[in-house]
Amino acid sequence: MTTVYTHPASRRDVLLSSGETMSRADAEALGYDIAPYTDLLKPNERIATRHSDHLDLAVLPPFGLTVTETTAKTMGFAITKDGAKRNALRSDASAAWRTAIFTSPEAQDRPTATAELVTSRGPESLSADQAISFLRGLPIETTDINTEETTMTNDDPRAARLAEIRSTMNAFNRNNGYKAKASRADASAVEPAKLKRLAEIRYSTLYTNGKGMTQEAKQIKLALDTHDKIGTPLVQALAQLGVDASTLIPRT
């Protein structure tokens, strides 16, 4: 019998052993055995890493899912501080904001968008109610799985989901007086390998200067990861995230 695992951040979904998401309803209809998430790991491997930038969040192995520290402990995970930055080990005034969002029904149905939102925004720019309202406007997350072959049936679903989240966030920003920077046309003329190298250099520079967790650094890193893991053209991934790729190109 095929075994799938409960999703720590989404009540509607389950996870395959590969880390892909499947709707819980489909898994139940197919008669799959639904096991606790912790069954993916041996007892001595059930150790979550404290989030590098937020004291109240934890990252679960083996798929790097972000949950609250309380949720991780409730599931039976120990928490290690190995991934925490020194300046994060202080009282985190934003913890209540993130907890309010993470524990909302809207977040339960949209774990990917929620993780991006709480790690890229804060209460100073978005209230908990506004964040929850924003999540409510997004479609409920689910991934279509070919149950016979357990492979993704739609083309590039993560990139499409990322574009959907970014598009909605940009619209939300415009309605609240924020303007996203538009990418310039000349960036598309740069060779893909060169553009990737320029992006890596920019991210490395920000990280070295202690700015590795700024919005710009996070967006560049996410674009690079999307390109490497999914194959989305880097110029497209940067544009989807609202990054002006032309700023990566040295002036001549």
N, C-alpha and C positions, 0 to 999 in steps of 0.2 A: 504494500500500500504506500502511496506517495505521502510524504510528510511535509507539511508546511508549518510556519511558525508565526506566533502572534506578533503583530507590529507594535513596538513600544509606544509609538506616537500616533497611531491611527487605528481607531476601533473598527473601521470599515475594511481594513486591508490585512493581508497576511504576507509573509515573506517566504520566497523559495530559498533553498539552501545556497543558491547563487547570489542572493541579495536582491533579486528582482521582486517587484511588488505584484500582488494579485488580489482581486477583491475577495473578501471573506465569503460573500454570498456564492461566488463561483466555486470556491474551494469546498464549501459545504455541499453544494449541488453535485459536485463530482465525487463526493465521498472521501475527500482527502482527510488524513489524520492531522488535526491542528494541535501542535505541541507548544509549550511555553518557549519564549524566545531564548531563555537561558539554556535550553537543551542543545542549542547550537554550539555551546562551549563546555569544556570540561570544568569541573568545580574550581580547579586552581587557575582557570583562565577567566573567570568572571570578575574581572577588574576593569572598571571604567576609569577613564582619564578625565581629570577636571579640565574644563574648557580653558583654553589658553588666555581668554580675555574676559571671562565672566565667572566669578566665583561660585555662583549658584547653578551653573549648568555642567553637564557631564557628557562625555562622548563614549558611546558604547561600542565595544568590539562585537563582531568582526567587521561590521559595515560602516562604522563611523557615524551612527545616528546620534543626533543631539537631543537630549531630554533634560528635564530638571534633575538636580542632584537627588531630590526627594524621590522621584520616580525610579531612578537608578537603584537607590538603596532599597526601596520597596520590592523591586524585582530580585533583590539578593546580590547585587553587585557591591563590591568594595570600591572605594574611591581613592585613586592615587593622585598626588599633586604633581606628578612628573611633568605634565604638560602645562602647568600653570605658570604664567609670568610672575615675577616677583611683585610687580606693582598691582597685580590682580588679587593678591592675597590680603586684601583689605576689605573693610566693610563696603559692600556694593549697594549703592543707593538705588540702582536700577533693578535689583532682584525682584521686588514686589511687582514691578511693571512686567517683567518677563514671565513671572509665575502666573499673573492674571491672564496673560495671552496664551501661554502654554496649556493652561487648564480649561480654556474655553472650548465649547463644542466645535466652534469654527476651526480652531487649531487642530483638533482631533481628526477632522476630515481633510486637512490640508497640511500635512507635516513638512513637506518640502518647502512650501512658501513660508510657513511659520519659522522654520529654522533660519531661512535667509533673512526674514524680517527682523527677528530678535537679535541677530548678530550683526546687522548692518545699520539698524536704527536704534533710537533711544527715546526715553520719555520726554527729553527736551525738544524733540522735533515731532513727536507723534504720541498722543495719549493712548492709554490702553484701549479705551473705547473706540478711538479712531482706527487703531491697528486691527481690532476685532471686526470693525465694520469693513475695513479694507479686505480682510480675509473672507468675510461673508460674501463679498462680491466676486470672489474667484470660484471657478468650478470645483466641485469635490474631486480630489485627486484619486485617480485609479490608473492602472497600467494594463492594457490589453495583452493577455498572454495566450499564445497558441497552446492549448492544454495537451495536445498530442505530442508536440515537440518541445514544449516549455521554452519557446523562444519569443522574442518581441515580434508582434505582428505589424506594428505601425513603424514607418520610417523615422528614425531619429527622434524618438518620443521625448527624450530629456531636453534636447535642444528646443523642441517645440514648446515644451512646458516652461522652459526658462524664458523664451521669448514672450510667452503669454503672461508670465508673472511680471516681467520687466515692462511690457506694454501697459498693463494695468497700473503698475506703480507709477509710470510716467504720467498717465492720465490723472492719477490721484494727486501727484505732485503739481501738475498744472492747475488743477482745481483749487489747490491750496497755495498758489502763488509761487511755486518753484518751477524753474525752467531747466530742462536737461540740455546738455551741450550736444550739438549736432556734429557728426563726423564729417570731415572734409573729403572731397572726392579723391584727392591725390593719394590717400592711404591705400586705396584699392589697387593702385598701380605698382605698389611695392611688392617684390617677390615674397611669397609666403614664408620661406625660410628666413629671410632677412627680417620681416616683420616680427616673426616669433622671437628671433634673437634680440631685437630691439625691446620687445615687451619683457623678455627675461631680464635684460639689463636694467630696465626701469624698475621692475619689481625688486631686483637685488639691491639697487641703489636705495629705494625706499626702506627696505628691510634693514640694511646696514646702518641707515641714519635713524633707526628707531621708529620708523613710520610704517612698519609692516602691517599694522592693524587699522590703518586709515582706510577711508572709503575707496580711494583710488587704488591702493595696494590690493584690497580685497577683490575689487572688480577685475583687475588685471590677472590676479591669481586664478579667479574663477573662470575667466575667459581661457586662460592657458590650460586649465584642467579640463574644461569642456572640449577644447580642441584636441587634447591628447587622448582623452578617454572615449570621446564620441566621434571625433573626426570633423566636427563643425569647422569650416574655415575660420581662422582666427579673426580676420577682419569682420566677419559676420558676428562672431561671438562678442567681440568688443562693442560693435554697434548695438547689439541686443541689450547689452548692459549699460548703454548710454555713455560709453567711453569714447572720447575724441581720439581716434587712432593716430591722427596726424600729429598729435603732440609727442608721439613716440619717435617721430622722424627728426633727426638732427637738421637744423637749418644750415643751408649751404650758401 
